[in-house]
């Protein structure tokens, strides 16, 4: 008789975390596209995916530690991609705020009276 080792299942949160990390990279890179309003939509979506990947990666690591499931690498991928993307978006926001410290002179020109 052949002895089979029980296969460990992959943690579901780790898989979702790595998928959210991949979607984070895709939406962050699409924000560079020269299409109007793409940057606002894509950067906000990448921030949401990054937070999801980051949070699910940490919960997956905790679950993996207690249940002895596999998927530790997938969880770390989600944590690293999510954390680095959140850091990059915060840097982009800091650069934008430093270049445009005051929008008072821009706002009156932005509204066209009807």
ABEGO torsion letter per residue (X at the ends): XBBBBBBBBBBAAAAAAAAAAAAAAAAAAAAABBBBGAAAAAAAAAAAAAAAAAAAAAAAAAAAAAAGBBGAAAAAAAAAAAAAAAAAAAAAAAAAAAABABAAAAAAAABBBX
